[in-house]
Amino acid sequence: MELACPHCKKHFDFEPVTILTPDSEHLAELFRGSLNSVACPQCQAMLNVPVQLIYRDHQRPFMAVQPPHPLPPEEEAAMALRLDESATEAALDEGLERPTVRLVFTRPDFIEKIALHRQGLDDRIVEYAKFQLFNGGAEGINPQRHRLLFDFTQQAEDRIVFLIYDRKTGRPVRILQVPMAEFQNLVKEFQTNSEARQELEHCFPGCRVDIDMLLEPHS
Ligand SMILES: [Zn+2]
């Protein structure tokens, strides 16, 4: 695609990455935050090229989608509906297992979904764990002021690490560690208690899996 530098107006060609796979050479750039950033050949200004990103894993059927721009809430909901329907139709047409589909609207959320999938963690249970942390599980955080993001750079077998972000500044405040045993207890609860599992499926019926849906239940 042709880009125009907003600083010096130079036009130049750049092919942004739009599809990522588990063995994609561009994954490291995604995790570093430099994917689809390019320096203007004339003035060296860094440009971020907004494109829709799709991550696809065929082996463990999974797809994550991030549109190029944030959307108004009603368009987010409509896009989620379309994505869920098309995933179901495509799977039926091709006779394949329907992938787990996730729709997110920010780059950190996109990275988090991919990182959780790669670690084999159920993101619905992770969102539920965040909800519990906000509801008395951890001191000094509240969901109006803070966001919790899975810290994929710091994973160990015995714990899950979250970064606490200040929603206003968008900056990390500190980290929060959850013992893996505690998380596995939660996983077991959802596996063995059908009421709990139904509740989880009721909270997250489609491709949008975000703690905000637990905080402000949608009808
Ligand atoms: Zn330039």
Residues whose N, C-alpha, C, O or C-beta is under 5 A from the ligand:
A	BS01	ZN	C5 H7 C8 K9 K10 C40 Q42 C43 Q44 A45
